[in-house]
Amino acid sequence: MQAYKTYARVQASGELAIGQLPFAPGALVEVLVVGAERNAVESEQEWGRLMQTVQNLPQAQAISDADIAAEIDTVRQTR
């Protein structure tokens, strides 16, 4: 299945138009409309899930607090 993600604004009339799609004319496509705005609680929960996933990556296990501090110092010195 080919997927294409884009953003568009709903018009005052309540209609939505999306142009320049990467599908052949006449192709049957599935349309899913999801609001992009999230409240603060949803954003915080999503951020927490992302951070948990990153922290559980094997390469993250090899990073020490000293490595993190050195990276922060490097970034601060380049500002």
C-alpha atoms as a printed R data frame, in Angstrom:
   type eleno elety resid chain resno       x      y       z
1  ATOM     1    CA   MET     A     1   0.000  0.000   0.000
2  ATOM     2    CA   GLN     A     2   1.345  3.396  -0.952
3  ATOM     3    CA   ALA     A     3   0.712  6.102   1.650
4  ATOM     4    CA   TYR     A     4   0.910  9.866   1.278
5  ATOM     5    CA   LYS     A     5   0.739 12.268   4.191
6  ATOM     6    CA   THR     A     6  -0.067 15.941   3.828
7  ATOM     7    CA   TYR     A     7  -1.785 18.715   5.714
8  ATOM     8    CA   ALA     A     8  -4.686 20.831   4.543
9  ATOM     9    CA   ARG     A     9  -7.138 23.293   6.063
10 ATOM    10    CA   VAL     A    10 -10.864 22.730   6.067
11 ATOM    11    CA   GLN     A    11 -12.536 25.596   4.190
12 ATOM    12    CA   ALA     A    12 -15.245 27.787   5.724
13 ATOM    13    CA   SER     A    13 -17.741 25.743   3.703
14 ATOM    14    CA   GLY     A    14 -16.629 22.611   5.555
15 ATOM    15    CA   GLU     A    15 -14.993 21.199   2.430
16 ATOM    16    CA   LEU     A    16 -11.468 19.918   2.050
17 ATOM    17    CA   ALA     A    17  -9.503 19.868  -1.200
18 ATOM    18    CA   ILE     A    18  -6.142 18.164  -1.663
19 ATOM    19    CA   GLY     A    19  -4.245 18.660  -4.891
20 ATOM    20    CA   GLN     A    20  -1.170 17.198  -6.564
21 ATOM    21    CA   LEU     A    21  -1.613 13.714  -5.122
22 ATOM    22    CA   PRO     A    22   0.910 11.048  -6.171
23 ATOM    23    CA   PHE     A    23  -1.763  8.651  -7.443
24 ATOM    24    CA   ALA     A    24  -2.922  7.898 -10.972
25 ATOM    25    CA   PRO     A    25  -6.120  9.575 -12.136
26 ATOM    26    CA   GLY     A    26  -9.048  7.293 -11.383
27 ATOM    27    CA   ALA     A    27  -7.148  5.342  -8.700
28 ATOM    28    CA   LEU     A    28  -9.203  4.215  -5.733
29 ATOM    29    CA   VAL     A    29  -7.739  5.659  -2.515
30 ATOM    30    CA   GLU     A    30  -8.685  5.317   1.122
31 ATOM    31    CA   VAL     A    31  -9.213  8.626   2.921
32 ATOM    32    CA   LEU     A    32  -8.706  9.063   6.654
33 ATOM    33    CA   VAL     A    33  -9.174 12.507   8.141
34 ATOM    34    CA   VAL     A    34  -7.626 13.107  11.556
35 ATOM    35    CA   GLY     A    35  -7.476 16.417  13.393
36 ATOM    36    CA   ALA     A    36  -3.850 17.493  13.876
37 ATOM    37    CA   GLU     A    37  -4.449 19.568  16.979
38 ATOM    38    CA   ARG     A    38  -3.853 17.825  20.293
39 ATOM    39    CA   ASN     A    39  -4.428 19.035  23.784
40 ATOM    40    CA   ALA     A    40  -1.587 19.385  26.299
41 ATOM    41    CA   VAL     A    41  -2.306 16.057  28.009
42 ATOM    42    CA   GLU     A    42  -2.220 14.130  24.722
43 ATOM    43    CA   SER     A    43   1.008 15.858  23.678
44 ATOM    44    CA   GLU     A    44   2.626 15.082  27.030
45 ATOM    45    CA   GLN     A    45   1.566 11.422  26.841
46 ATOM    46    CA   GLU     A    46   2.899 11.098  23.302
47 ATOM    47    CA   TRP     A    47   6.194 12.717  24.343
48 ATOM    48    CA   GLY     A    48   6.465 10.316  27.284
49 ATOM    49    CA   ARG     A    49   5.926  7.299  25.026
50 ATOM    50    CA   LEU     A    50   8.554  8.569  22.593
51 ATOM    51    CA   MET     A    51  11.108  9.137  25.355
52 ATOM    52    CA   GLN     A    52  10.467  5.659  26.783
53 ATOM    53    CA   THR     A    53  11.036  4.142  23.343
54 ATOM    54    CA   VAL     A    54  14.273  6.093  22.858
55 ATOM    55    CA   GLN     A    55  15.546  5.208  26.326
56 ATOM    56    CA   ASN     A    56  14.928  1.519  25.639
57 ATOM    57    CA   LEU     A    57  16.997  1.472  22.437
58 ATOM    58    CA   PRO     A    58  20.130 -0.693  22.787
59 ATOM    59    CA   GLN     A    59  22.422  2.175  21.771
60 ATOM    60    CA   ALA     A    60  20.916  4.367  24.512
61 ATOM    61    CA   GLN     A    61  22.045  1.885  27.156
62 ATOM    62    CA   ALA     A    62  25.689  2.655  26.342
63 ATOM    63    CA   ILE     A    63  25.352  6.418  26.945
64 ATOM    64    CA   SER     A    64  26.627  7.601  30.325
65 ATOM    65    CA   ASP     A    65  25.710 10.720  32.279
66 ATOM    66    CA   ALA     A    66  29.214 11.997  31.507
67 ATOM    67    CA   ASP     A    67  28.540 11.546  27.755
68 ATOM    68    CA   ILE     A    68  25.333 13.545  28.075
69 ATOM    69    CA   ALA     A    69  27.031 16.322  30.054
70 ATOM    70    CA   ALA     A    70  29.836 16.539  27.488
71 ATOM    71    CA   GLU     A    71  27.317 16.805  24.635
72 ATOM    72    CA   ILE     A    72  25.436 19.583  26.444
73 ATOM    73    CA   ASP     A    73  28.688 21.469  27.047
74 ATOM    74    CA   THR     A    74  29.620 21.143  23.367
75 ATOM    75    CA   VAL     A    75  26.278 22.514  22.217
76 ATOM    76    CA   ARG     A    76  26.411 25.400  24.669
77 ATOM    77    CA   GLN     A    77  29.921 26.354  23.550
78 ATOM    78    CA   THR     A    78  28.827 26.578  19.914
79 ATOM    79    CA   ARG     A    79  26.031 29.078  20.599
